[in-house]
Amino acid sequence: MASEAPVGTFEHFGSGLVAADPSWYQKLNTPYYTPSHVAWRAKVREFMDREVMPIVSDWDKQAVQNNHEACKKYLKELYRKSAKFGLLPACVGKPWPAKHTPHEPPEGYDYFHELINCDEGTRAGGGMAWAMMGGLGIGLPPVINFGMPKNQALADKCIRECLAGEKIICLCITEPGAGSDVSNIQCTAKDMGDHYVVDGNKKWITNGIYADYFTVAVRTGPPGSAHKGLSMLLLEKSMPGIECKKMECMGVWPSGTTYIEFDSVKVPKSNIIGYEHQGFKQVMYNFNHERWLLAVQAARMARTCVEESLSFARSRRTFGKSLIEHQVIQHKIADMARQCEALWNWVENITYQMNTMSVEEQNMKLGGHIALLKVQSSKTAEFCATTALQVFGGAGYTRSGKGEKVERIYREVKAYAIPGGSEEIMNNLAAGQFEFVKKPTPDPRDKKIKDLMAELKKLKSKL
């Protein structure tokens, strides 16, 4: 008989509102968490409540007003404090980057610790999560995982500085003409002998306007080389020819979404991450982890909508009674809670799978599952944001007051439905990996095209 997973039960934690937090916060049994996770959860929440919650409103306001200096000051200070508190190493995956940080990991550090870090870190909203974890969580892992064989000293310096909160890094993949279609990247790195010259642009880059380091996907192969011609380079802000401009976006304002121009940027060949023409593999290697993080964040945003709606409905009075006493409001909140609970169980299941697999095995087996999880998370967050806004009414349409969190989340949900792989691309990815279509029906046009190409080739040969 197979041994059963140990079951833990822990004291109540959080607001106490049912469905406002995961079930293990509510003294229900769990096979996933240990006392180490309980201590880590308390540590992260203490930091968020003390350092982040008091500044989120003003940071959001300063960001939309393009007060870049105020925003940069907030970001730098938050990075410094979170690094000192030992939270930043939990933003870059597993294992704990012990070589590059003086902080000791929680006992038995695993993906559930990172899950807690991300979940609790999103209570202030998606923009705050992206500001604090966005650039670091996706920009630094390529440097950690693949290194820089020709200049490992620079790689180590970059990792140490970012984990110490001294420097900020961003990931530069998306371009105006290449989003989910990574193999179509046009930003080039021309081989000039002892260095590359980088030309091109990147768009919708998280933390880009504040970044000191840029992990950049570039084309080192010839035109038409598709995924086989991609490489990754580490660029530094001090290199001439890099221009960053903040983009005006719908939401996640504190994250500093950026348009970046690379104009004849001279980059030493030693700044290549891993090896030349291995960039596509490096980009794909971290996509599952990035999408899992986005799913965790969207799940917490959905829960925040439940928590805020229930709290508001209990305090608001309409037609001589509490808003929550109206059955239609009860049903709205129940529908949100139902979807949140289902989503979180899926999140925990995927996290367990990640805990029991190497990254290579995760990438082989979990791509389709995580893609669908991301779709479910963004759709759940969007449903909850819309429903919560209806519960709040005019208060949810206002950027201040009781509906502030819901209004902010409503603006941010599309940042989860599109970046990191749009819902449509994710569904398509899963359909392909699960082999929904075993044997496609031949298209008669394919034969005609093949015949025409053969005839064209024959005619050209006679010229």
C-alpha positions, -999 to +999 in steps of 0.1 A: +000+000+000+014+034-010+023+057+019+001+087+024+014+122+023+017+138+057-012+160+066-008+193+084-032+216+102-022+251+112-037+279+131-060+305+115-041+332+095-052+363+077-085+382+077-107+352+087-131+358+058-139+325+042-124+323+007-104+354+012-073+332+017-063+297+007-080+269+027-049+260+048-051+296+062-085+286+077-073+256+097-082+230+071-060+200+065-032+202+039-007+177+025+015+205+010+026+228+038+049+224+068+058+246+098+086+261+076+059+273+052+039+287+081+069+307+093+077+319+058+041+330+053+042+351+085+075+367+074+063+377+040+030+391+052+047+411+079+069+427+053+040+434+029+018+449+056+046+471+070+065+482+039+042+478+009+006+483+018+011+519+031+027+531-001+008+513-029-018+540-034+007+568-037+030+548-059+002+540-083-007+577-084+029+588-090+033+562-117+002+573-137+014+609-134+048+599-148+067+611-118+096+588-126+119+600-099+093+593-071+086+559-086+123+550-089+128+560-053+099+538-042+113+509-062+149+512-051+139+515-015+115+485-017+142+464-034+167+474-007+143+466+021+131+433+006+167+422+000+176+430+036+146+410+047+157+380+026+128+379+002+144+385-032+162+351-035+127+336-034+117+353-066+141+335-090+129+299-086+145+268-072+171+260-059+178+289-035+207+309-050+229+303-020+261+312-038+250+347-045+232+358-013+242+358+024+206+350+034+198+314+045+168+298+029+137+286+048+141+250+060+133+226+032+130+255+007+108+244-022+083+258-048+056+262-021+078+288-004+081+306-037+043+302-041+037+319-007+062+347-016+044+354-049+008+350-034+014+372-004+033+396-025+004+402-048-021+413-021-012+449-029-020+443-066-005+432-098+015+464-104+032+460-071+040+423-077+055+432-111+074+461-097+089+439-069+092+405-087+085+411-124+118+421-138+139+401-113+118+369-115+121+366-153+152+387-161+177+371-137+170+333-141+186+331-176+218+345-161+216+321-131+206+290-151+229+294-181+257+316-168+282+335-190+310+311-198+331+338-213+327+362-184+312+344-154+326+371-131+302+396-146+273+371-143+281+365-106+284+403-101+250+409-118+233+381-097+247+393-064+238+430-071+202+421-081+196+398-052+211+424-028+186+450-041+214+472-054+206+468-091+175+461-112+173+438-141+146+433-169+139+407-195+138+420-231+120+395-255+088+411-268+090+434-298+064+454-317+062+426-343+071+396-321+051+387-290+042+351-285+060+344-318+094+344-302+111+329-333+102+360-353+125+384-332+141+410-354+165+427-329+199+419-343+234+414-328+259+418-356+292+400-352+320+425-354+348+402-344+355+409-307+321+424-301+284+426-312+265+456-324+229+454-312+202+472-331+164+470-327+137+476-302+118+459-274+083+467-262+062+462-230+093+455-209+086+452-172+109+474-150+128+485-182+128+522-173+144+515-140+168+487-151+206+486-147+208+453-166+190+440-196+187+403-205+181+406-242+170+381-269+187+390-301+192+375-336+228+364-341+219+342-371+211+353-406+176+366-417+152+337-419+171+316-393+140+317-371+145+300-336+179+286-346+194+320-349+186+335-315+210+342-287+208+361-253+230+389-243+235+408-210+235+445-216+243+472-191+226+506-189+260+523-190+264+511-226+259+540-251+229+536-274+202+523-250+171+545-247+142+537-225+108+553-225+079+545-202+047+534-220+012+546-212-006+514-203-040+504-189-027+491-156+002+477-135+016+512-134+043+508-107+060+482-128+073+507-153+063+491-186+089+503-211+097+508-248+135+503-254+156+513-284+190+497-290+209+519-314+243+505-324+250+493-289+285+478-287+284+447-265+315+425-257+312+390-270+319+378-234+284+392-225+267+363-242+245+342-219+252+305-223+262+300-259+255+316-293+224+304-311+210+288-279+187+318-271+154+301-280+161+273-256+170+298-229+138+318-235+116+286-234+134+272-204+119+298-180+085+303-197+067+276-175+081+292-144+070+327-155+035+315-164+031+297-131+041+329-113+015+349-133-012+323-125-004+326-088-006+363-089-039+363-108-053+338-083-045+362-054-060+391-073-092+371-077-092+363-040-087+400-031-119+407-051-137+382-029-123+396+003-130+432-005-165+424-018-176+404+013-162+431+036-179+459+017-212+441+014-213+435+052-208+472+059-229+488+031-266+492+038-293+494+011-331+493+013-330+490+051-306+461+054-270+451+048-260+446+011-249+411+019-284+402+029-296+405-007-295+371-022-282+383-055-251+397-038-246+364-019-247+346-052-222+369-068-197+364-040-203+327-039-196+325-077-163+343-072-154+321-042-162+289-061-139+298-090-111+309-066-112+276-047-111+256-079-083+276-093-062+274-062-065+237-060-051+235-095-023+259-086-013+237-057-014+206-078+009+221-104+032+234-077+034+199-062+043+185-097+070+211-100+083+201-066+087+165-076+103+171-111+135+186-124+132+217-145+139+196-176+111+172-167+087+201-159+094+216-194+088+182-210+055+173-191+039+205-177+039+230-206+004+223-217-009+220-181+007+253-170-006+270-202-042+260-193-036+270-157-026+305-169-057+308-190-079+297-161-062+321-137-066+352-160-103+343-168-110+338-131-093+371-122-113+389-149-146+374-138-139+383-102-129+418-110-160+424-131-183+408-105-167+427-076-171+460-094-208+453-097-209+445-059-192+478-051-212+499-077-199+534-079-174+528-051-156+503-073-155+528-101-135+552-080-097+552-076-098+560-039-119+549-009-133+515-002-133+503-038-097+513-046-083+477-047-111+464-069-107+494-093-070+487-095-074+450-102-101+457-128-074+478-147-048+451-143-065+418-153-057+422-190-020+423-181-025+386-171-046+376-201-021+389-227+016+390-215+035+358-209+015+341-237-021+353-245-051+331-236-055+322-273-018+311-277-019+292-244-050+272-254-033+265-288-001+254-271-020+230-248-040+216-277-007+209-296+011+194-266-019+172-257-022+162-294-059+170-297-055+164-334-037+131-339-036+132-377-045+164-395-066+161-427-044+168-457-051+202-473-053+199-511-039+233-514-006+221-500+000+198-530-008+226-554+017+249-537+043+222-537+038+216-574+039+254-582+071+257-562+087+228-581+076+244-614+091+277-603+124+261-593+125+243-627+119+276-646+146+294-626+171+267-634+166+274-672+173+312-668 
